[in-house]
Amino acid sequence: MIFRAALFASWVGATNAFSPVSLYSHKIQNLDANTVVPFTTSLYATMANNTELLSPSFVPSSQASSTTVAAVPKMAQRWRKSTKQLATLGPASSSKEMIETLFLAGADVFRLNFSHGSQEQKKELLIIIREIEEKYSHPIGILGDLQGPKLRVGEFSSETGVFLEEGQSFRLDLDESRGDNTRVMLPHPEIIEASEVGHVLLVDDGKVKLTVTGKGEGYLDCRVDVEGKISNRKGVNTPDSVLDISPLTPKDRSDLEYMLGIGVDWVALSFVQRKEDIEEIHALIDEKLPEGSFKPAVMAKIEKPSCFDGNSLREIVNLCDGIMVARGDLGVECAPEDVPLLQKEIIDECRLQGKPVVVATQMLESMIDSPTPTRAEASDVATAIYDGADAIMLSAESAAGKYPEEAVAMQQRIINRVEGDKHYRNMLAQTEPSPDNTPTDAIITAAKQIADTIKAKSIVCFSLRGSTVLRAAKGRPGVPILGITPFKETARQLSMSWGVYPELPQTGSYFSNIDEEELFDYDNSISEEATDDFNLVLRNACRSALKKGLVTDPDDLLVVTAGIPFGTPGAANVIRVVPAAGPSCWDGQCRID
């Protein structure tokens, strides 16, 4: 095997995964850049005269005989998975030390739940996450979750509430007086308006079930079908009704504007009933987004049965950037035996449209108080992964539980176990969507086939806004997807997507024409005038693959896709196979132009 000396020095200089890449070729004094030399220990010996060229950790021992150029970065195994992990932050995980611990344990995206705590607390958490992101030079997504409307009954004369017996009558009305065992205020006229005889109302997460037997001006008469106790301000679910209310309360509007100001990457919308709800939040974001800011991606939380009426699910998925299977309220308003089927339906629709989908709620619920999950919970997490979810989420387990680190680590263990199972790849292949009739889909489909044929180590996608990377993730290739973008916001949003290793070098067109010391200036990505030197693009693809630990040998192959002219959003019209040593090398030899 033979390599140009300058190229080899460049390769070795790129091996430190978390510090700026150094291109040392201009420092070589005693080697002619046009010389082709054997890649053996003799090359190491020659370069040893320039000890400043090599980090001590990469100088081979006297016994070294391997042809591997660089060691795998220490953190490489941290990202050796395709399914992503979301961790909710809360009282148990609000310190910088714990957030960093959760990141190192496997968390790819952190959820800020605006249902609890102050806006200022959420900003403090965001700042900590950005500091950790900077420390490890790896994009971390932040999801801001809006609370949504909370439908509740009024208050009772007895502070302990009342017990409703099966078969008795009970009235819900607009009377503000305190309730008793015959009636209580329901301060939501939209529920009374939308409900019809035979509709079901569920109180306190379904602990009490009421069926509407009659209605009049400002009231509903109900029959108690499942008896139980009702106390002050208990929640009400309306599985049979589509309510004429906005999913955005005044609190949500305030929280959303605050999210836009601090720069979250994703916004999760609760209480989605129809496509108009997604249109509403998009319009509000466009109105309130500070000038010059990057628009966050919108995630719809599917938790209402109305989302499955007709084409509603397809329309909702089409209008948003991602979906969350919010199994808490969905499990209340739908029959328990229907939830697994609806979960699969949502995941399949998201895969068909190429949108990230997150499965959430009660995934490892027992780990709030226990260091290990139940076997049923482990199976539940595994099922979501087998179904093809992009990501799985922890709620109270990481926010308020006793074992947040163990819960994140357990999720990663389950991910690694499932993704190593041959049945997993078979199940993904069975549900793979057909490609669209577009040049981008043709290129991405071809890249996947080529990568499989030549046993490539990664598919590398250059993308401005992430659309090409998302298309690659849609096909669930058998190798990692290295998504390289000049925008840190795009990289952070891509951290939600299956199989994607987002990367953010500072760039010219695609990181050429800049000073080497600024090559990985993480928080200050720039975009300069495009260049047509495709070789520069390919060289930096190789450099990024090494930085992420996706390649370890100069002969490792990468399948690279890009769009020419550079900087054209959504364009993917070029595909190239390159060895990790660089575009000027092939089959162990490197060409000097």
DOVO-233256 format. One record per residue (C-alpha): residue number from 1; residue in three letters; x, y, z. Coordinates in pm, whole numbers, m for minus. Layout:
! DOVO-233256
   i  aa      X      Y      Z
 NUM ala      X      Y      Z
...
This chain:
! DOVO-233256
   i  aa      X      Y      Z
   1 met      0      0      0
   2 ile    142    343    m94
   3 phe     41    695      0
   4 arg    149   1045    m80
   5 ala    330   1181    224
   6 ala    132   1503    238
   7 leu   m195   1317    221
   8 phe    m91   1085    501
   9 ala      4   1376    722
  10 ser   m335   1533    653
  11 trp   m505   1207    751
  12 val   m317   1176   1079
  13 gly   m378   1539   1161
  14 ala   m753   1478   1139
  15 thr   m769   1206   1398
  16 asn   m845   1408   1707
  17 ala  m1222   1382   1715
  18 phe  m1288   1679   1940
  19 ser  m1036   1943   1845
  20 pro   m986   2141   1524
  21 val   m853   1947   1229
  22 ser   m492   2032   1147
  23 leu   m371   2001    793
  24 tyr     m3   1936    833
  25 ser     99   1883    472
  26 his    253   2229    444
  27 lys    479   2155    744
  28 ile    656   1859    590
  29 gln   1014   1964    524
  30 asn   1203   1647    447
  31 leu    947   1478    218
  32 asp    879   1578   m138
  33 ala    503   1629   m174
  34 asn    521   1460   m515
  35 thr    688   1151   m376
  36 val    494    827   m356
  37 val    615    626    m62
  38 pro    515    285     73
  39 phe    262    298    355
  40 thr    450     87    610
  41 thr    630    147    934
  42 ser    909    301    724
  43 leu    677    591    653
  44 tyr    621    636   1024
  45 ala    999    626   1073
  46 thr   1053    890    806
  47 met    788   1115    956
  48 ala    924   1063   1305
  49 asn   1193   1317   1217
  50 asn    906   1566   1225
  51 thr    759   1467   1560
  52 glu    540   1774   1571
  53 leu    336   1620   1290
  54 leu    199   1335   1497
  55 ser      5   1338   1819
  56 pro    171   1097   2065
  57 ser   m144    886   2079
  58 phe   m108    810   1709
  59 val    263    724   1694
  60 pro    280    346   1650
  61 ser    459    124   1891
  62 ser    770    m57   1778
  63 gln    563   m370   1739
  64 ala    298   m205   1521
  65 ser    234   m386   1195
  66 ser   m128   m291   1126
  67 thr   m207    m81    821
  68 thr   m469    113   1013
  69 val   m377    480    996
  70 ala   m568    621   1291
  71 ala   m727    498   1608
  72 val  m1104    517   1639
  73 pro  m1193    830   1839
  74 lys  m1265    751   2202
  75 met  m1625    866   2173
  76 ala  m1704    677   1853
  77 gln  m1903    405   2028
  78 arg  m2123    674   2183
  79 trp  m2298    712   1845
  80 arg  m2290    350   1728
  81 lys  m2666    328   1692
  82 ser  m2936    433   1447
  83 thr  m3238    488   1673
  84 lys  m3213    818   1860
  85 gln  m3290    892   2224
  86 leu  m3478   1184   2378
  87 ala  m3444   1259   2747
  88 thr  m3675   1497   2933
  89 leu  m3499   1731   3174
  90 gly  m3641   1809   3515
  91 pro  m3553   1824   3886
  92 ala  m3351   1501   3867
  93 ser  m3152   1616   3565
  94 ser  m3109   1991   3582
  95 ser  m2739   2013   3673
  96 lys  m2470   2041   3410
  97 glu  m2302   1729   3544
  98 met  m2617   1518   3506
  99 ile  m2707   1657   3162
 100 glu  m2355   1579   3042
 101 thr  m2386   1232   3195
 102 leu  m2712   1170   3008
 103 phe  m2554   1289   2684
 104 leu  m2262   1053   2728
 105 ala  m2503    773   2818
 106 gly  m2680    811   2485
 107 ala  m2922   1108   2479
 108 asp  m2928   1276   2137
 109 val  m3205   1529   2201
 110 phe  m3318   1694   2524
 111 arg  m3683   1781   2589
 112 leu  m3778   2094   2779
 113 asn  m4130   2046   2914
 114 phe  m4295   2388   2940
 115 ser  m4581   2239   3143
 116 his  m4357   2265   3448
 117 gly  m4114   2527   3572
 118 ser  m4046   2881   3460
 119 gln  m3930   3006   3124
 120 glu  m3606   3127   3281
 121 gln  m3530   2777   3405
 122 lys  m3568   2643   3051
 123 lys  m3322   2902   2922
 124 glu  m3067   2798   3184
 125 leu  m3100   2436   3071
 126 leu  m3061   2537   2707
 127 ile  m2740   2726   2784
 128 ile  m2599   2420   2962
 129 ile  m2684   2197   2666
 130 arg  m2512   2436   2425
 131 glu  m2200   2431   2645
 132 ile  m2193   2051   2635
 133 glu  m2249   2059   2261
 134 glu  m1951   2290   2224
 135 lys  m1735   2075   2449
 136 tyr  m1790   1760   2245
 137 ser  m1827   1929   1906
 138 his  m2141   1726   1840
 139 pro  m2483   1875   1754
 140 ile  m2747   1823   2024
 141 gly  m3114   1886   1952
 142 ile  m3345   2069   2193
 143 leu  m3721   2009   2188
 144 gly  m3951   2263   2350
 145 asp  m4281   2095   2443
 146 leu  m4590   2316   2472
 147 gln  m4846   2228   2739
 148 gly  m5163   2266   2531
 149 pro  m5520   2309   2661
 150 lys  m5604   2143   2991
 151 leu  m5974   2054   3014
 152 arg  m6083   2015   3375
 153 val  m6396   2004   3589
 154 gly  m6459   2275   3850
 155 glu  m6446   2245   4228
 156 phe  m6663   2060   4478
 157 ser  m6808   2166   4811
 158 ser  m6616   1883   4973
 159 glu  m6240   1928   4943
 160 thr  m6202   1551   4919
 161 gly  m6441   1531   4623
 162 val  m6736   1298   4568
 163 phe  m6789    933   4477
 164 leu  m7006    860   4174
 165 glu  m7182    526   4164
 166 glu  m7233    322   3851
 167 gly  m7568    392   3682
 168 gln  m7641    721   3856
 169 ser  m7706   1047   3670
 170 phe  m7457   1331   3685
 171 arg  m7473   1676   3526
 172 leu  m7190   1887   3383
 173 asp  m7286   2254   3345
 174 leu  m7162   2614   3334
 175 asp  m7287   2704   3683
 176 glu  m6992   2842   3879
 177 ser  m7121   2721   4216
 178 arg  m6935   2433   4382
 179 gly  m7038   2084   4287
 180 asp  m7178   1782   4473
 181 asn  m7262   1423   4386
 182 thr  m7527   1535   4135
 183 arg  m7343   1802   3935
 184 val  m7024   2002   3888
 185 met  m6914   2292   3673
 186 leu  m6748   2216   3338
 187 pro  m6589   2550   3245
 188 his  m6553   2457   2878
 189 pro  m6862   2548   2671
 190 glu  m6690   2404   2365
 191 ile  m6716   2055   2518
 192 ile  m7087   2101   2582
 193 glu  m7134   2232   2229
 194 ala  m6942   1948   2061
 195 ser  m7083   1659   2267
 196 glu  m7379   1456   2143
 197 val  m7597   1192   2304
 198 gly  m7395    870   2326
 199 his  m7057   1048   2341
 200 val  m6817    938   2613
 201 leu  m6641   1170   2859
 202 leu  m6348   1039   3064
 203 val  m6258   1202   3395
 204 asp  m5924   1172   3576
 205 asp  m5745    976   3298
 206 gly  m6042    745   3252
 207 lys  m6089    646   3615
 208 val  m6450    765   3582
 209 lys  m6642    713   3258
 210 leu  m6951    919   3173
 211 thr  m7186    876   2876
 212 val  m7396   1169   2756
 213 thr  m7768   1093   2782
 214 gly  m7903   1441   2712
 215 lys  m7799   1803   2656
 216 gly  m7947   2146   2679
 217 glu  m7845   2509   2692
 218 gly  m7521   2507   2886
 219 tyr  m7534   2155   3031
 220 leu  m7482   1784   2966
 221 asp  m7670   1509   3145
 222 cys  m7459   1196   3181
 223 arg  m7480    839   3305
 224 val  m7198    699   3517
 225 asp  m7073    386   3340
 226 val  m6752    341   3542
 227 glu  m6785    451   3902
 228 gly  m6517    628   4097
 229 lys  m6414    935   4288
 230 ile  m6395   1285   4136
 231 ser  m6220   1571   4312
 232 asn  m6132   1931   4231
 233 arg  m5989   2023   3892
 234 lys  m5961   1669   3754
 235 gly  m5895   1640   3383
 236 val  m6158   1559   3122
 237 asn  m6094   1375   2794
 238 thr  m6334   1383   2500
 239 pro  m6252   1085   2274
 240 asp  m6568   1117   2062
 241 ser  m6565   1493   2002
 242 val  m6362   1734   1792
 243 leu  m6353   2054   1992
 244 asp  m6365   2395   1831
 245 ile  m6070   2529   2027
 246 ser  m5716   2629   1943
 247 pro  m5435   2397   2055
 248 leu  m5249   2711   2163
 249 thr  m5355   2865   2493
 250 pro  m5237   3213   2601
 251 lys  m4966   3038   2805
 252 asp  m4860   2837   2500
 253 arg  m4836   3151   2288
 254 ser  m4616   3314   2549
 255 asp  m4400   3001   2578
 256 leu  m4371   2968   2201
 257 glu  m4251   3326   2163
 258 tyr  m3998   3262   2438
 259 met  m3879   2943   2265
 260 leu  m3825   3135   1943
 261 gly  m3622   3392   2132
 262 ile  m3385   3145   2298
 263 gly  m3352   2924   1991
 264 val  m3497   2577   2046
 265 asp  m3459   2341   1752
 266 trp  m3796   2166   1771
 267 val  m4138   2277   1897
 268 ala  m4385   2006   2003
 269 leu  m4754   2096   1971
 270 ser  m4999   1925   2207
 271 phe  m5373   1863   2156
 272 val  m5352   1833   1778
 273 gln  m5695   1740   1639
 274 arg  m5674   1834   1272
 275 lys  m5442   1976   1007
 276 glu  m5560   2332   1076
 277 asp  m5385   2313   1413
 278 ile  m5050   2266   1237
 279 glu  m5125   2551    999
 280 glu  m5201   2772   1299
 281 ile  m4869   2715   1474
 282 his  m4672   2758   1150
 283 ala  m4842   3094   1097
 284 leu  m4770   3201   1454
 285 ile  m4405   3100   1426
 286 asp  m4370   3296   1101
 287 glu  m4524   3598   1274
 288 lys  m4320   3583   1595
 289 leu  m3985   3453   1470
 290 pro  m3715   3713   1541
 291 glu  m3557   3858   1230
 292 gly  m3258   3656   1114
 293 ser  m3347   3357   1331
 294 phe  m3367   2998   1210
 295 lys  m3720   2856   1205
 296 pro  m3759   2561   1441
 297 ala  m3904   2233   1321
 298 val  m4261   2158   1428
 299 met  m4354   1825   1586
 300 ala  m4718   1723   1622
 301 lys  m4811   1513   1925
 302 ile  m5067   1255   1817
 303 glu  m5289   1198   2120
 304 lys  m5647   1246   1991
 305 pro  m5863    987   1807
 306 ser  m5973   1255   1560
 307 cys  m5623   1242   1407
 308 phe  m5722    908   1254
 309 asp  m6045   1025   1090
 310 gly  m6029    995    711
 311 asn  m5704   1139    575
 312 ser  m5631   1346    886
 313 leu  m5315   1160    986
 314 arg  m5167   1186    637
 315 glu  m5245   1557    621
 316 ile  m5102   1627    966
 317 val  m4779   1438    892
 318 asn  m4747   1623    560
 319 leu  m4772   1965    724
 320 cys  m4532   1911   1015
 321 asp  m4163   1822   1037
 322 gly  m4199   1532   1281
 323 ile  m4448   1334   1487
 324 met  m4461   1220   1848
 325 val  m4670    916   1941
 326 ala  m4796   1059   2271
 327 arg  m4927    738   2422
 328 gly  m5040    896   2750
 329 asp  m5356   1075   2637
 330 leu  m5383    849   2333
 331 gly  m5403    553   2569
 332 val  m5678    725   2768
 333 glu  m5895    822   2472
 334 cys  m5846    500   2273
 335 ala  m5893    140   2378
 336 pro  m5567     m4   2518
 337 glu  m5567   m281   2259
 338 asp  m5583    m21   1981
 339 val  m5277    179   2091
 340 pro  m5011    m66   1957
 341 leu  m5187    m73   1619
 342 leu  m5217    305   1607
 343 gln  m4849    332   1697
 344 lys  m4758    117   1398
 345 glu  m4994    315   1174
 346 ile  m4832    645   1275
 347 ile  m4478    510   1229
 348 asp  m4563    367    886
 349 glu  m4714    696    770
 350 cys  m4410    892    891
 351 arg  m4173    653    716
 352 leu  m4377    681    399
 353 gln  m4342   1060    407
 354 gly  m3986   1061    539
 355 lys  m4065   1246    863
 356 pro  m3897   1165   1198
 357 val  m4127    988   1446
 358 val  m4077    959   1822
 359 val  m4246    702   2045
 360 ala  m4305    841   2394
 361 thr  m4469    789   2734
 362 gln  m4423    517   2996
 363 met  m4144    343   2807
 364 leu  m3946    259   3122
 365 glu  m4195    386   3381
 366 ser  m4082    156   3661
 367 met  m3730    303   3640
 368 ile  m3861    615   3811
 369 asp  m3811    419   4132
 370 ser  m3616    111   4022
 371 pro  m3267     78   3869
 372 thr  m3396   m185   3625
 373 pro  m3708   m199   3405
 374 thr  m3972   m468   3391
 375 arg  m3939   m720   3111
 376 ala  m4263   m589   2962
 377 glu  m4112   m237   2945
 378 ala  m3799   m367   2775
 379 ser  m4021   m543   2522
 380 asp  m4221   m222   2470
 381 val  m3906    m25   2389
 382 ala  m3785   m301   2159
 383 thr  m4120   m308   1978
 384 ala  m4097     65   1900
 385 ile  m3749      7   1756
 386 tyr  m3861   m294   1552
 387 asp  m4152    m85   1421
 388 gly  m3897    156   1272
 389 ala  m3928    459   1501
 390 asp  m3665    728   1455
 391 ala  m3642    793   1826
 392 ile  m3768    680   2167
 393 met  m3827    913   2459
 394 leu  m3801    919   2836
 395 ser  m4031   1145   3037
 396 ala  m4048   1122   3416
 397 glu  m3780    851   3409
 398 ser  m3511   1109   3329
 399 ala  m3688   1422   3458
 400 ala  m3790   1319   3808
 401 gly  m3681    960   3861
 402 lys  m3416    822   4092
 403 tyr  m3216    664   3809
 404 pro  m3201    900   3507
 405 glu  m2859    783   3389
 406 glu  m2952    417   3421
 407 ala  m3275    476   3225
 408 val  m3091    639   2934
 409 ala  m2825    369   2939
 410 met  m3090     97   2944
 411 gln  m3258    245   2639
 412 gln  m2928    243   2455
 413 arg  m2863   m118   2556
 414 ile  m3201   m218   2415
 415 ile  m3135    m20   2096
 416 asn  m2798   m187   2043
 417 arg  m2944   m531   2108
 418 val  m3236   m488   1867
 419 glu  m3030   m326   1594
 420 gly  m2788   m616   1610
 421 asp  m3068   m863   1547
 422 lys  m3102   m994   1191
 423 his  m3481   m973   1221
 424 tyr  m3454   m596   1264
 425 arg  m3308   m540    917
 426 asn  m3561   m780    768
 427 met  m3852   m593    926
 428 leu  m3721   m256    805
 429 ala  m3683   m393    453
 430 gln  m4040   m520    451
 431 thr  m4177   m172    524
 432 glu  m3937     29    307
 433 pro  m4125    299    113
 434 ser  m4097    312   m265
 435 pro  m3880    597   m398
 436 asp  m4042    901   m552
 437 asn  m3982    981   m917
 438 thr  m3726   1253   m850
 439 pro  m3352   1287   m920
 440 thr  m3284   1311   m545
 441 asp  m3466    986   m471
 442 ala  m3286    815   m757
 443 ile  m2946    927   m627
 444 ile  m3022    830   m266
 445 thr  m3162    491   m369
 446 ala  m2854    425   m580
 447 ala  m2626    533   m293
 448 lys  m2793    284    m61
 449 gln  m2754      0   m313
 450 ile  m2391     89   m383
 451 ala  m2310    109    m12
 452 asp  m2458   m235     40
 453 thr  m2273   m385   m257
 454 ile  m1926   m251   m178
 455 lys  m1967   m274    201
 456 ala  m1911     98    242
 457 lys  m1869    236    594
 458 ser  m2105    530    550
 459 ile  m2326    727    314
 460 val  m2222   1092    320
 461 cys  m2489   1351    233
 462 phe  m2415   1719    189
 463 ser  m2726   1923    262
 464 leu  m2820   2282    335
 465 arg  m3153   2234    511
 466 gly  m3145   1860    565
 467 ser  m3390   1742    298
 468 thr  m3138   1511    127
 469 val  m3030   1365    460
 470 leu  m3393   1300    557
 471 arg  m3448   1123    227
 472 ala  m3151    899    300
 473 ala  m3285    823    650
 474 lys  m3625    738    500
 475 gly  m3469    440    324
 476 arg  m3310    306    646
 477 pro  m2976    209    488
 478 gly  m2757    m51    653
 479 val  m2474    197    717
 480 pro  m2458    528    907
 481 ile  m2559    847    730
 482 leu  m2308   1128    774
 483 gly  m2512   1445    727
 484 ile  m2287   1745    665
 485 thr  m2440   2091    665
 486 pro  m2307   2445    701
 487 phe  m2588   2538    942
 488 lys  m2572   2442   1308
 489 glu  m2951   2466   1334
 490 thr  m2995   2208   1058
 491 ala  m2741   1979   1222
 492 arg  m2926   2001   1552
 493 gln  m3261   1924   1391
 494 leu  m3110   1623   1214
 495 ser  m3008   1477   1551
 496 met  m3370   1355   1573
 497 ser  m3348   1141   1257
 498 trp  m3277    770   1231
 499 gly  m2922    672   1144
 500 val  m2796   1028   1094
 501 tyr  m2463   1146   1230
 502 pro  m2497   1525   1193
 503 glu  m2175   1711   1138
 504 leu  m2103   2082   1127
 505 pro  m1764   2191   1000
 506 gln  m1729   2559    926
 507 thr  m1754   2588    552
 508 gly  m1680   2778    241
 509 ser  m1912   2610     m7
 510 tyr  m1865   2282    171
 511 phe  m1580   2381    403
 512 ser  m1312   2500    163
 513 asn  m1142   2839    136
 514 ile  m1106   2889    512
 515 asp   m824   2895    760
 516 glu   m749   2552    903
 517 glu   m771   2678   1262
 518 glu  m1136   2775   1197
 519 leu  m1235   2453   1024
 520 phe  m1431   2325   1322
 521 asp  m1532   2655   1481
 522 tyr  m1856   2493   1590
 523 asp  m2079   2787   1680
 524 asn  m1983   3017   1394
 525 ser  m2058   2836   1072
 526 ile  m2033   3053    762
 527 ser  m2132   3026    402
 528 glu  m1905   3174    139
 529 glu  m1911   3184   m236
 530 ala  m1941   2835   m376
 531 thr  m1652   2661   m544
 532 asp  m1665   2395   m813
 533 asp  m1370   2202   m671
 534 phe  m1558   1885   m592
 535 asn  m1236   1723   m469
 536 leu  m1227   1968   m179
 537 val  m1576   1860    m88
 538 leu  m1479   1493   m100
 539 arg  m1164   1545    104
 540 asn  m1363   1707    377
 541 ala  m1617   1425    366
 542 cys  m1333   1186    444
 543 arg  m1209   1411    721
 544 ser  m1555   1427    882
 545 ala  m1603   1050    860
 546 leu  m1277   1001   1047
 547 lys  m1372   1261   1306
 548 lys  m1692   1072   1382
 549 gly  m1513    738   1399
 550 leu  m1700    596   1099
 551 val  m1377    495    924
 552 thr  m1057    353   1067
 553 asp   m858    245    763
 554 pro   m750    437    450
 555 asp   m915    174    231
 556 asp  m1255    211    399
 557 leu  m1505    328    139
 558 leu  m1759    611    155
 559 val  m2053    675    m78
 560 val  m2087   1052   m115
 561 thr  m2390   1239   m252
 562 ala  m2408   1611   m321
 563 gly  m2580   1864   m540
 564 ile  m2406   2067   m808
 565 pro  m2406   2363   m831
 566 phe  m2320   2372   m463
 567 gly  m2561   2557   m240
 568 thr  m2875   2454   m429
 569 pro  m3133   2349   m166
 570 gly  m3276   2002   m219
 571 ala  m3042   1917   m505
 572 ala  m2874   1576   m510
 573 asn  m2741   1492   m852
 574 val  m2390   1358   m791
 575 ile  m2277   1029   m643
 576 arg  m1917    928   m584
 577 val  m1736    641   m415
 578 val  m1418    750   m236
 579 pro  m1176    574     m4
 580 ala  m1127    721    340
 581 ala   m775    825    236
 582 gly   m923   1085      1
 583 pro  m1055   1133   m354
 584 ser   m706   1120   m510
 585 cys   m651    766   m387
 586 trp   m772    430   m504
 587 asp   m671     72   m444
 588 gly   m379    167   m221
 589 gln   m226    433   m447
 590 cys   m263    810   m452
 591 arg   m232   1033   m753
 592 ile    m38   1361   m755
 593 asp   m176   1628   m988
